[in-house]
Amino acid sequence: MCGIGKDFNFRDKLRYFCKRLIASCKSNGVEPFAYLHDLFSKIPTLSLDEKTGTPRTKHLIPLLPDQWLKTHPQTKRTYAR
């Protein structure tokens, strides 16, 4: 039973994370599908910090929606409010 709770908690966190990413895309005028497609294709190729084993911050900053849009202007979208 304990494993079910952990899986459910992980799914909730993942769902929340994805919703926040999509909301960030929309608030920055980025087309979400194009952004997520590019993001998920680049994540596996990021170099990792030797001490922590996590991606280096300098490699993550360009992947934030507002920074990503600067290099992918063709994905600019406007959303009705």
Order of alpha helices (4+ residues) and beta strands (2+ residues): alpha-alpha-alpha-alpha
